[in-house]
Amino acid sequence: MRVITCASSKGGVGKTTLSSALAVRATRDGKRVAMVDLDPQGSLAEWWKRRGKSENPTIFTGADKASEAIEKLELVERPDYVFIDTPPAFLVVLQDAIESADLALIPLKASALDLIASEDAVMMAREASIVHLCVINDADPRWRTTFSARKYLLAADVPVAEAIITHRQPYLGAMSYGKTGPEIERKKKGEAKSATEAEIDALWEEVKRALAKAKRKEKAHG
């Protein structure tokens, strides 16, 4: 069971959108996937309900901390992957979620405020020796701010995903329908994949490579 925590102390960076998209992508590999919604707003749980309460990925709610949810999932379901969606500002909850993870995925937008806000999650992951990966989200590879944000992070020796999740309408609309961007965006004629599908596929491959570097937490979730 591998645990991926989508972590940031800032709201509005796309944690829920990213968690849901990657969870659905993981099911395409034939894996059992559980999602844990730790945000009091319950956005991920509401998305799952709009999806029709799917059996894969499924949702786990009611836990105050990630460590509690993981312990229960270990006993009841033991899925292949667990995606944890964290709330903003709740630093104690965020720290527990990062320390309980095999990989901390840290989404941020290409802005000065987001770069500063990402430091909390990065420092927590470093101090706990948790493999982590920043993801530039809701941006565009052609924007100067995107280039600057990536350069800033790399200069600080912070791992950054090559895949950039672009500002696209399908991501925004998908959450309202219990879908993901790749599920609602149609491929253009001659394309093997839609733009959103290509982005999420690329990011998922990077996530799996990062997980391969992460030491499995035998005591916590085997």
N, C-alpha and C positions, 0 to 999 in steps of 0.2 A: 504494500500500500504506500503510494507516494503522495505526499501532501504539498500542495502549491498554494501559498498564501499571496493573495493580491493585496499589497500593503501600501498605504499612504496615510499620513496624518491630515491630509487635505481632502476636502470633498470636491466633487465635480471633475475628477481626473479620469473617470471612466473605469473604475474598478469593477463595477457590476457588469457593464457591457463587455469588458474583456474577460471576466470570469465565465460568463455565460457562453460566449463565443468559443473559448478554448475548451470548456467542458463538453459542449456539443461536438467540437472537432475531435476530442479524445474518444468519444463513442464511435466515431467512424473507423477507429483502429480496432474495433471489436472489444473495447474495454468497458468494464463497469465503472461508472463515474458517480460520485456523490458531491453535492455542493453544500457548503455550510454558510448560512447567512447570519452574521454577527451584528449587522447594522440594525439598530432599533427601528429604522424606517422600513425595513423589510422589503427593499426593492427587488432583491434577487428572488425571494420567496413569492412575491407577487408576479414576477415574470414567469416563474415556474407554473403558477396557477393558470395564467393566461395561456401557457403552452399546453394545458390540458392535464396537468399533474403527471408528467411523463415518468415512466419507470426507469429510464436511462437517458439523460442524467436525472437522478432523484435529488431531493432537497432534505437537509437536516436543519431544524430550527429548535429553539428552546434552550440552547446552551448559552451560558454567559461568557464562556471562554472557548477558544479553539481546542485547548488541551482536553476539556471535558467532552466536546463533540467527538474528537478523535478517539478517545477511550471508548466511548459508546459505539462508534462505528466499527471499531476493531472487534468488539464483541458480537455485534448484530449483523453487519453487512460485509465488512472487509472488502470494500471496492478496490479496484486497481488504482484509481486516482481520486483524490479529494481536493476540491477547489474551495478555498476559504475567502469569502468576501468580508473585508473588515470595515468598521465604521471610521469616520474621521474624528479626530480630536481625542478619542478614548485611548490614550497612550498605554495604559496598563493592558487593555485588551489587545492593542496592536502588538505590543512586545510579546505577549504570550503567543499570539498567532504566528509571529515570526519565529520565535524559539521552538515552536511545535512543528515547523515546516521543514521539508527537504529543500525547498526552493522558495525564496521570496521574490515575487514579481512586483516591481515598483513602477506603476504607470505615472507619467507626468506629461503635462502639456509643455510646449516650448515657450515658456515664459519665465521671467525672473522669479516670480512668486512661487511657481511650481518647483523650480530648481532648488530654491531655499527650503520649501516644504518637504522635498524628497530626502533631505539630509537626515531627518528623524529616522525614517525606515532604513536608510543605508547604514547609519551608525549602529542601530539595533542589530541589523544582520551581521555587521562586521564584528561587533562585540560578542555575539553568540556563535560566531564562526559558521553562519548559515550562507550557503551559496545564494547569490542574489543577482538580479538582472533588471536594469531599468528599461522601460519601454516608452518611447516617445509616442504619445497618443493624440488623436484628434489634431493632426498637423498635416504638413505637406512636405515631401522631400525637397521641393523647389524653394521653400521659404527660407530666407536668410536666418530667421530665428531658429528654425529646425537645425540648421547646420551649426549655429552658435551654441545651442543647447547640447548637442552631441559632443562638440569640441570641448565644452566646459566640463562635462561629466568625464570624458576620457582623460582630460588633463588632471582630474582629481583621482584617477585610477579607479573609476567606477565602471563596472561592466555595463555596456549598453547594447541592446539588441540591434542587429542590422536591420531587421524588419521594422518599418515605421507604419503605424496604424493611421491611415489618412483620414482627414475630415471628409466624411461621406454621408449622404442622406440615408443610405440603407442601415447604417448603424443606429442612427437616431430613431428611425421608424420601427426597427425590429423590436426594440424593447417594449413597445406598446402592444405588440401582437404575440408576445411569447416566442419570438423567433430570433435568429441572429442575422447579422448583415449578409453573410454568404447564402443564407436560406431564402432571402427575399430579393436579392439582386440578380437580375437575369444576365446571363453571359451575352456579350456582343457577338455578332456574327463572325465566325472564324476564330473565336477565342476558346481555348481549352478550359479556362476558368474565368469567373468574374473577378473584378479587381479586389473585392473584399475577400473572396475565397482564397485568392493568391496570397494576400497579406496574412490572413489567419493561418494558412498552411505553413507559410514561411516562419511565422512566429512560433508555431507549435513545434516545428523541427528544432528551432533554437532552444525552446523550453526542454525538449527531450534530451538535447545534448548537455544542457546545464544540469539536468537531473542525473545524467550519467556521471557527472563529476561529484555529485553530492553523496556524502556518506549516508547510507540508509540508517534511519533512526530505529535500531533494533528494539531498544527498550520501550520506545514510545508507541511505535506502530508497525514494526517488523517489515 
